[in-house]
């Protein structure tokens, strides 16, 4: 099992990385949704893929 990354998007579209507590990830996701934010969980491979995709979009 690899490292997990939690990103939280607020209603204004700003995204913040939240430190993940692997034992309480479900609770963290519920708390983010209850606060009106949209949580996204990525593993290491997905984070690299999305990072490369974002870089390609910025370079266009």
C-alpha positions, 0 to 999 in steps of 0.5 A: 500500500502506497502513500495517499494524498488528500486534496480538498477543493473549496467552493471558490475552486481553491485546492489545498493539500491536507495531511492524511491520517491513514487510519482515519481517512474515511473520517477525514473525507466525511469532515471535508464533505461536511464542511462543504469542500470536495475531497479527492484522494490520490495514490502516488501513481495518480499524483504523478500522472495528474502532475504531468498532465497539469504540466502539459496543460500549463506548457501549451 
